[in-house]
Amino acid sequence: MLKFTFPTRDRLDNMTREERLNMFRQYFATSRYNRLCIQQCLVRSAFDDSLYRKIEEFETQHNKDFSLTLDLLSKYNYKDEFLFAVKEEYEALQKIIEAYDIRFKMREY
């Protein structure tokens, strides 16, 4: 899994709002990549039972990282900007889910 490291508060303070939003978008891209890696590991666990514990560890760490990110950005007073990026990410994920819904409904008999 990839690790996303946020810059220091001073560096964040010296960025423009758009630069911070782009960084938050990169954070979510990293998060999506990691979720795909977790899914891949889950699929592989069909061949290797020992991977199941690793999947749980990955999921726990992924969720913990999100919580820590939210806490950090709240502490740095960038929660509102982060929530703007959260809304963007939510909407993008919703569109992906809707596209899958359409594909699955087309296959129904």
N, C-alpha and C positions, 0 to 999 in steps of 0.2 A: 504494500500500500504506500501511496505517496503521502508525504508530510508537508502540509502547508504552513509556512512560518510567516506570521505577520510582522511588519516592520515595527520599530520602536515607536513610542508615542510621538517623539519629536519628529520622526520621519513622516508619520501620519499627519501631524499638524502642518507640515510643510507641503503636503500634497494638496492639489485642488480637489474639489468634491468629485469631479469626473474621474480623476486618477484613483481616488479611493473606491468609487463605484466599480471601476474596471478591476481593481484588486479584489473586491468582494466577488465579482463575477468569476475571476480566476479561482478564488476559494471554492465556489460552488462547482466549477468544472472539475476541480480536484476531488471534491466530495463525490460527484457523480462517477468519476473514474474509479474511486475506491469502492463505491457500491457495486459497480460492475465486477470488480475483482472479488468482492465477497460473494456475489452471485456465481461467478465462475468456480470459486472454491466449493460452494455448496453443490454445484453440479458434479464436480470432481469427487465429492465425498461419496457418490454412489459407487465408486471404485475403491475408495480408501476411507474406511470408517474413522481412522485416526484424525481426519481433517475436521470432523465435527467440532471438536473442542477449539480448534484454531478459528473456525467460523464464529463461534461465540465470542472469542477474544477480539476478533476484528470488529464485530458488530458493537461490542461494548466500548471499544476504543473509539470507533467512529462516532458513536453517540456522545461519548464523553468529550471528544474534541469539539463537537458542535456546541455543547454546553459551555465549555471553557472559552470558546470564541465569542459567544454571546456575552458572557461575563466580562471578558477583556474589553470588548468594544463598548459595553455599557460603562465600564470604569473609565475608559478614555473619552467618554461623551460622544461616541459615534454610533450609538445604538439606532438612532433615527435613520441615519444613512444606510446602515446595515439592513434595517427593516425594509427600506425601499428596495434594496437588492433582494431581500427575501421575497418580497411581493413579486418581483420580476421572475425569480426562480420558480416560485409557486405557479405562476401563470404559464411559464414554459413547460413545466412538468405536467400541468393540466392539459396543455395542447398535445403532448406526447400520449398521455393516457387516453384522451379523446380519439386520437388517431388509431390507437390500438382497439378501443371500443368499436369503432367503425369497422375495422378489419375483422374483428371477431363476430360482429353482427352479420357481416356479409357471408360468413361461413356457416351460419345457422341454417338449418333446414326447416 
